Structure formats: C-alpha cells, structure tokens
Amino acid sequence: MNSKAFYLILLVFSASCLFELNGQTSTLVRKPVTPTRIIWMSDTTGTFIKNPEYLLTPGNQQADLSQARLMYLNNTGNHKSSIILDYGVELQGAIQIITGITGSKKPVKIRVRLGESVSETMAGIDSLSTATNDHAMRDFELTLPWLGKIETGNSGFRFVRIDLLDEKSTACIKEINAISIYRDIPYQGSFKCNDELLNKIWKTGAYTVHLNMQDFLWDGIKRDRLVWVGDLHPEVSTILSVFGSTEVVPKSLDLVRDITPVSEWMNGISSYSMWWVIIHRDWYQHSGDLKYLTGQKVYLSALLRKFCSMVDEKGVEKLDGNRFLDWPSSPDKLAVDAGYQGLLLITLNAGAELCGVLGDKETEKLCQSKAKLMSTVQFAQVKSKQAAALLSLANLMPAAEADKVLATGGAQNVSTFYGYYMLKAKARAGKYTEALNLVREYWGGMLKLGATTFWEDFNIDWMKNASRIDEMPDPKQVDVHASYGDFCYKGHRHSFCHGWASGPTPWLSEFVLGVQVLEPGCRKVKIEPHLGDLTWVEGTYPTPLGVIKIRHDKQPDGKIKSSITAPDGIIIVQ
C-alpha cells in the first residue's frame, strides 16, 4: 500500500458528524477521497471517453457553471463507455458523483459496481458469478442528475466501475469521489522495527479494525457488517493495542447480550458466548472499569453456571448448539472437540477471575472446580493447528508439543482468525523468530497480492501464479478473488477487510514490544521484549493513564537494552 494513501485515510478532519445511539456518542467523520489512478477504460482513443485524467484531481464536491475540467462518457453506435477507478486503499463508505451541464437536461443512467478487488468490479450478480449484494449494495443502477450531486452505495471497497447505460447518451462528470466514513480517534499505539514488512503488517491490521469500528464493531465492511462475538476477540485485542479503551467495544458487547437470552448462544454459536466472557476479562484488565463490569454480573454469572452444567463428571465439555471454532477447522470434528475443551477451560478461568472481582464467590468456586476437572482431560493425536493452539493456551498440551503441530508445513493450514492464537502458542513455546517468519509469509502474502486490509480467509497456496487484486486479471494467472474461498465466502463474496484477521497487530505489541498488563487499569505492566531476529523495536502502548513509550535495542552480546517511559500511576515490571 502506498504510504501516502494510507495516511491520507487516517487524517482527522474537522467536519465531523456526531451520532447518538442508545445514549452513547460516537464520532464518525466523512472524508472525500479522490481516485489515485485509472485502472481500465473501454476506450483509450479519446473518442468515447474524454478527459478522464480530470477525475484524478481533487475537487470541491460542488457542481458549478464553469464547465471547466469535465470528463465525458459517450455511448454512440455499438460502444458502451465504462471506466474503473482506484481509490488507493480499502475504505468504508459511499460513492459521490458531481455532474456538469449537457445539451439535454435529461438524467442519464449508469451502473455502479464497487469492488474490494478489480476483479469484483467486473463481476455481475447472476448465476455465473459469486458476487452479491448481501448486507450492502455494491452493484446497482443509478440515475445521475443534470448539474448536481448524488451519493449512494454505502459498502466496503477500493475500486469502482462506472458503466453508462443509456444508448446514444452522454454523461458529463466533474468528480467521482469516494466518501470514507470512519471513527475520529487517534492511533495512540504504535510499532516500528528494523523490518519494514512487519511495520506495514502492524499498520494494516490496525487499519483493518479501524474501518470496522463503525456505529458498532463489525466483522467486515462489505460483508457481513454484523457484530459477531468470536470475531470481536482479535478485534478488541487490536483496539486495546492501538486505540485503547473506546466505547464501540462495550456498546457492541451489550448489543449481543441484550438480544441473546442466556438460554441461547450468542450469534447461535456456543463458542461465541465463550468469547464474550474472555473479552470481558481482557477489557476489564486493560480498562479497570469496575462499573461497567458490575453491569454484566447477572448475565455473566448465569452464563458461567450454564457452562459449568455442561461439563460432565470426567471433565469433558458437552456444549450444544452450533459448535464452531473457525471455518477451515469446521469439517474436523476432533479439532472442534479438542478446541472446545481448551476454549471452555480458558473461559472458566477467565470467568472465575471476573467473579472474584465481582464478589460472586459461589460462581467463582464453581468455575474453579469445573476448570480443575477439565484440566485432567488429555487429547491425543491432535493435528489441527487451531486445536493445538487452544490446548496450549489452556495448558492442556505442552507448549513444545503444540508447536510441533503448529510448525508442520510452515504457513500451511494457518487461518486468518485463529492465526492470532497460533502466534500466541508459538510465543509460549519460545519460537519468536519462527512466529515472525510466519507473520511475514502469511500476512505478508496478502500484501504481496495488493491487499491494503487483511482478508476473511487466506491460504498460502493461493500465492501460486496469482494475479494481484489491484490489477486487471491476467488470463495467464489465477484470479484470486474470483477463484478461491469456501463455505460462506466463495469467490467475490469473500470479504477482503475482516477484523478477525488483525492478530499480528496485538501480537507484535504484546510479545515483540513486550507489553503484558498485570493489573486492572494497566496499573502494573510487565515489559518483556522478544526481538527474535530483529535488531531493534520501538513503539507506544495506550493505557487509561496515558501512553507508555518503549524502545528496545539488541546489543552485540545479544542482550536487550530498553528505554521505557510510563505515565504516573503505572508500575513497570521488567
């Protein structure tokens, strides 16, 4: 991603809009974005498409009578004019078109196709394509006004294709802007090291989640634009490392709680109710917000007792409902069963911790008792990287044994969602350089294909003979967006901005920069860097008391020299 385009999106503009929802105020800003380049045109002779370069010059979003710097699309004879524009970076928002004066005042019709890849802008919604209008309109017809402005098509996209539809007609266009809509919040956390690829990966994970921080915390900006609780965990981990405590997180957690009776599972998935508990533990540990945690007590205690009732006399979990870890592992029943055992043990330990804070001694003891029983269960012949990661993090599998599973095939069978937990398990095994190489190969692979945000799913095998997503598909290469994907994300339906894929961002802050919160509200923080093959790393970490500034340098003897500046009220442990 072009760094100028990246930081352009992150600028905070004074023209902000305040939205009041459920008594909480969130600040969203609207920023016009000018196309950075023209990807393709149906005509390059100047006969049917005139002055297309004018679209690349920033405008003022206002129609006027000057008739200066106008682009013309003309349909005559058998030619239908079309153009594909690139806005330089994935964004969430709308398309805005400013028109000029034509000889006829008759409105003209165009077709708009938004895409997260160039390929997607060329796909139709028909029986031959996997492109959809699910959740957000990305393929639609629009009538342009004469000498005016129109805005439509709120979705996630980087590219747009415009087709003039009316025969023997002319569209006179002054500007085609994208309107980027995002939260007006500063990036308080940062990460920088001597490897520019890792720096870019950290920023891309942060930006991916930032785009999904809309009225609520979504999983994706094109699809599904919903609050999925499991997806929230890596997203919240990223938010805590980059933005600190922000109201979109509790607001989203409360939304799902309020629409889900304890008798049901959040999002219809039993593991997602587990993630809700784990997120609350992490959120309280960072924020120290006891008032907010107290508001969860009734629901939390009831949910934890429900979990405990589903652990049998041998310590094996028996959760019902939709049993789901992530999509790639879902066909493997053994992996799901093993992963569920580890995830529920992590959940009960987190729940016991929260109940201790809330003074619910009865539920705390029940969770501790069931967790102790569950810790005796062993799983043999686990081959799933998802299951091995969870079992390691739950202390149900030795870290070195789990790493043997994780190391098999390198980046093969890594997943965008559970990649975060795989990285955490590798850190537990002390495999920091290996983990950094995995980040470079797997998440770096998406960047090599032209990504500016991380995807819903990615398979390292997709790299073979692949076309970049920011170029016209090469018939001699594989069109990644059109050709790959599985389950609910086949082909162009695949989301290319999915918050659950942001795991390297918090992982780099937690394990390489070395920030581990020891006491609620970040009152005590341990700084334990693991540079692996890096020579230096520096960055910042947001806390409720201010930003911690950190720098680590590897000395000739391999020892780390650290410089740490922390706000008053924070105890630093090294």
N, C-alpha and C positions, 0 to 999 in steps of 0.2 A: 504494500500500500504506500502510495506517495505520502510522505510525512506532512507535507504542506496541506494536502487534502484532509488528512486525519485530524490535524489540529484545527483546521478550519471548522470542522463539525463540532469540536469541543468548546469553541469560543462561547462565552456567555454574553447574550445580548440584552440590552436594557428593555427592549419591547417585550415584556413577558406577560403571560396570561395566568391568572390565579383561578384554580378550580376548587370549589368547596364540595367535598364529598364526605358524607357521614360525619360531619363535624371536624374533619381534618383538612388542612390546607396543603395542597401540593403545587409547586411552581413548575409549569411547563412553558418552554419558550418555543417560538416559531421562527425559524430562520430560513430565508430563501437561499437556495443553493443553485448556482449556475452550472450547466453542463461543462465538463472538463474537456470532452472530445466527442467527435462524431465517429461512431463505430462503423456504420454502414449506411448507404443511401441507395435507393432503387435507380437513381440516375446521377451520374457524375459528370455529365456533359454541360450542365447549366441550362438545359432545355426545359426540364420539368421541375427541377428544384434549384431555386436561385438564392444566392446569398446565405447559404446555411451557416457560414462562419460567424454571422452576426449573433447566432444563438449562444456562442461561447463567450460573449462579452456581458459582464454583469449589467443588469438593467435596474429600473427603479420601481418595478411592479405596477406601473401606471400606463394605461393607454393614453395616446395623445394625437394631436392633429398634424404633427410634423411630417409624418410618413418617412422618417429617416430610419435607416438601418432595419429594414423589414426583410424577413425571409418568406419566400413564396413556395407553396406546394401546388402543383398544377396537374390536373387529370385531363388529358386530351387523348383522343383516339383510344388505343388499347393500353395506354400506360396508366398505372395506378401508383401515385407517389407515396413513398414510405421512407422513414428515417429512424435510426436507432441512436440514442444519446446515452452517454456515460456520465454519471454524476460523481465519479471518482472514489466513492466509498458507499458501503451499505448504509441506508438510513431508514427511519420510520416516519411516514408522513404522507403527503399528498402531492399531486401534480397541479401546477398552476400555469394557465396559458393566457397570455396577453395578446390580443388581436389588433390589427390595424384596419384600414379602410380598403374595401374592394369596390369594384364598379357596381356590383349588385349588393344590396343590403340583406340579401337572403342568407340566413345562417347556413353553415356547412357542417356536414357530419364527418367525424373522424373515429377511428378505432384506436383505443389506448391499450397497450399491453405492458404491464410492469413486470420486471424480472430481477431475480437475485443473481441470475447469470444472463449472458447474452442469448444463450440458447432458449431460455424461458420466454424471452420476449418474442421469439419466433414460433412458439407453440400455441396452438388453439385449444379451446375446450371442446373436445369432440372425442369420438370413440377411438381415434388413433393416437391420442395424447394422454399423458398423465397430469397435465396442467389442470388446475381447478380454480374456482372462485371461493373455495371453502374459507370461512371465517373473515376473509377480506376480499374485496373486489379488486382483481388485478387484470382482468380482461373485459372490456366493456366499450360500448359506443357512447359518444359524447357529441352534443351539438354546440358548436362554437358560436358565440355572439359576434355580431359586427361591431368593431371598435369597442371592445370591452375586455372583461376578465372573467375567467371561470376557474374554479378549483374543485378537484374531486379525486377520488381513488385512494383513500387512506389505507396504506399497506406497508409492507417491508419490501424494499427494492434498492437496486443501484442503477438499473438500466430502464429505459422506456423506449418502446417503439410506437411511432405515430403513423397511421395509415389514413390517407384521405380517401373517403368512401364514395362521395357523390361523383357521378360521371360528369365530364366536361365542367369541372368546377375549379375554383382557386381558393386556397386558404392563405390568408395574409397574417403572418405571425411575428410579433415583436419579441416575445420571450416565452420560453418553456422552462419554468423553474420547478425544482423540487422544493417542497416545504418540509423541512426537517423539524420534527416535534420531539423534544427531549427534555429531561429534567434539568433545571437550572441549579446544579450542585457542583462544587469544586472537587477535583481529584486531589484529595488530601494524601492518599497513599501513593508511593512511587517505588520503582525498582529499576536499577541500572547496573550493568556489569560490563565486563570487557567483551561479552559476546552479544553483538547487535541483534542476532536472530532471537535470542532469549528475551532481550528488551522488547522487541516487536511483538513477541508472543504474549508477554505480560500485558502490554498495552491493548492488544487485540482482545484478550479475554475480558479486560476491564470495559472496553468499548462495547463488546457484545452484550454484557449485562446492562450497561448504561442504556442502550437502546430499548431494552425490555423493561426498564423502570418507568412505566407509563402511569396511568391512573392507579393501576395495580402492578404487581411484579409478574410479568408474563413469562411464558416459556419461549415463545418465538414471536417475531414481529410480523411475519407473514402468516404463519400457522404454528400454533393454534391460537395465540393471543389469549391464553387462559391461565388461571392460577393452578398449576399442578404442583402439589406439595413436595413430591420427591425431587422434581426439578429445582425447587427452591433452595435445597440444601447447598449445592455448589454455588448457586447464585448468591445466596446470603453470605457464604464464606468469602466470595469475591467482594461483595459490598462492604463487608467489615474490613477487608484489607485495603480497599480503595477509597470508599466514601465515609466509612464509619457508620454510626447508627443513623438511619434515615427512616422516616415514617412509613414509607411504602412497604417495609417488611412486616411490622405488626399489623398494618392495615390488611395486608394480603393473608396473613395467618388467621386473623379474626374473621375474614370473609369466609374462608373454607370451614372454620369451626362453626360459624353461625348457620351454615347451610347443611351441616352434616351432624345429625344426631349421633350420640355415642354408640347407639345400636348399629350404626352403619360405618363403612370405611370411607375415609376421605378420598374423593375422586373415584370411589368404587374400588380402590386398591388397598389391600391391608398394609403393605409396606409403606404406603404414603402416610398413613396415620402414625406409623413408627417415626418417619422422618419429621413429622410435626413436633413430636416430643424432643427429638435430637436438636432440631433448630432452636427450640425454646431454651434448651440448655446452653447452646452456643451463644444465643442472643443475650441471655442474662449474664453469662460470663463476660462478655465484652461490654455490654451497656451498664450492667449493675442496676437496671431499672426494676426495683422490687415492686413498685406499684403496679406496673404492667404485668409482671409475673403473677402477682396476687390475683389479678383479674382472671387468670387461667385456672385457678386452683380447682374449682368444682369440676370443670370438664376434664382437666388433666388427671385428677385422681380417679375419676370414673373410667377414663380410658386406660389408665395403667392397671386398674383392677380387672378390666376386661382382658387385657393382655395376659395377666397372671393366670386367669382362669383357663387360658388356652395353652398352658404348659402342663404336660402330663406328668405322671409320677416318676418317670425316668428322666425328666428334664428336657424332653423333646417338644418343640413348639408345634402346635396344631392349628395355626391360623387358617381361617377360611377366606372366602371371597376371592377376588382376583389376585393370584399370587404372582407378583411381578417384581423383578429387580431392574433390568433394562431390556430393551428389545433384542439385542443379539443373544442374550443368555436365555430368553424366554422358552425356546424349544427344549432346553436341557433341564429336565425335572430334578435330577440330582444336584445340579448347580443351584437351582432355585431353592431347594430344600436346605442345602448347606448354607447358602447365603442368608436365608431367612433365620436360621439358627443364630448366625453371627449378628445379624442386624437386630434381632429381638433382644439378644443379650446386651448389646450396646445401648439399646433403648431403655431397658430396665435399669441399667446402671445410671443412665442419664436421668431417668425418672426418679430413682431413689435420691439422687443428688438434689433435684428440684424439690422433692417432698421434704427433704431435710431443711431446706431454706424456708419452705412454707409452713413448717411446723406440723406437717401431716405425718406423724410418727407411725401410725398404723399402716398406711400405704407404703411408706418408706421401708419398713421392715418386711412387708410382703414382697416388694420388688427385690430386696436384697436376698431374701430366702429363695425366690424363684431363680434369680440370677446365679446364685451359688449352685443350685441344682442343674441349671443349664450348662454351667461351665465344665461339667463332668462328661458331657457328650462329645464323642470323637467322630470325625468324618474321615474315612479312608478313600484313597484314590480320587481325590478331587483334582480335576483337570481344568476347570473353569477359572479364568483369571478373576472374574467378578467374585466368585465364591471364595477363592483363596485370599483375596484382598480383605473381604469382610471377616473371614475366620481369623486372619492375622490381627486385624484391628480389635477383634473381640477377645484376643488371647486364647482362641480355640485351636490355633495352629501355630507352631513355632515360626518366627519370622523368617528364618533361613529356609525352612521347608516351603513356606508360601512363596518365597522369592524364586525358588526353582520353577514353580508353576508360572510365575509372572515373567521369568526370563525366557521361557520357551518360545522360540520363534520371534524374539525381539518385539517389534511393533505389531506382529500378527495378533489378531483377536483382542486388541485393545479397543475400548469403546469410548465414545466422547463423554458419556455420563459417568461411567464407573472408572474412567481413566484417572480421575481425581483420587479415588480410593486406592487404585493400583499404585499411584505415585506415593501416597502416604504409606502404603505397606512396604514399598521398596525403601523408603526412608527408615522405617522401623528396622529393616534388615541391614541398614547402614550402606545401602547401594546408591549413594548420591550421584556419583558420576554417571552410573548406568541410568538413573532416573532422568538426569539432564539430557542424556543422549536420546532417551525415549521422547522427551518433550520436543527436542529438535527434530527428530524424524517424523513423529506422528502429527503433532500440531503444526510443525513447520511444513509438513507436506501439504496441508490445506493452503498455507500462504504461498507455496510454490505454484499452486494451481490458480492463484489470483484472488484468493479469499481476503476480505477485509474484516470479516467476523467469522466465528467458529460455528461449525455445522451441527445439525441434529445427529448425524451419523457420518462416519468416515472409516473406510477400510484402506489400509496401506497399499493393498493390491490395486486400488483404483489409480495409482500413480503411473502404472504401466501404459505407455503410449497414449497419454491423456492430453486432450486439449485444455488450455486454460479457460476458466469460466468467464474471463473478461475479454475474450476474443471471439470472433466468428468461428463456429465449429469447423474444424478441419476434417473433411471426409476421410482422410487417411489416418485420423486419430480417433480415440474414443471420446464421445461427448459425455462427460462425467455426470452432468445434471440429468440428462435425458436417459442415460443407460443404467444407472445404478440406483440403489435404495431397496428397501424391503419393508415388509409389514405395512404400516400405515404411511410410510414416507417413500413410496415408489416414484422414481423419476422426478419430474418437475414439482411434484407435491412436496418433495423433500425441502425442509427448512434449512436455509443457509445462514440463519442467525438464531442460534438456540443457546439460551443461557446456561444449560446444564453442561455445556462443553467448555466452560471457562476455567476448569480446575487448575491449570498451570499457574494462573494468576495468584490465587491464595497460596498454592503450594510453594511457589518461589518466595513469597513473603514470609511464610511460616517456617520453611526449612532451610532455604539458602540465606535469606536475610536473617532468619533465625528467630522470629518473633513468636513466642508462646505465652499466652495470657494465663496467669496462675491464680488470680483472684478477681472476683466480680468487679466490673467497672474499670478493669485494667489497672487496679491499684498496685498490683505486683505483676511484673512482666519479666520473663526469662528471655535473654538474648543468647542463643546458641547457634552460631552460623555453621553451615556445612557447604563449603565452596566447591567441593568436588574438583573438577578440572579448571575452575575459574581462578583468576589471579586477584580479582577484587570485585566487590559489590557494595553498592550504597543505595539508600532509599529512605523512605519515611513510612510510618505506620500511624493511622489515626486512632485516637482514643477519646473518650468523653472529656478528658482533661487537657487535650491538646495533642500535637503531633510529636512522635518520637523520631529523632533523626539518627541514622545509623550509617557507619562506614566500616567495612572490613577489608583489610589488605593481607594477602598471603606473603609471609616473609620467606627469605631464601631457605630457611630451615624447615619450612612447611607450617610453622606456627602462624596463627592469625592475630593480627594487631587490630583492635577495634576502637572506634571512637563513637560514643553514644551520648546524645543529649536528650534528656527526658523532661517533660513538664513537672512542675512542683506537684507533689502528691502521688507520684508513681515511683515505686521501688523497683530498681533494675537488678536482676539477678543474673550473674554470668558464670 
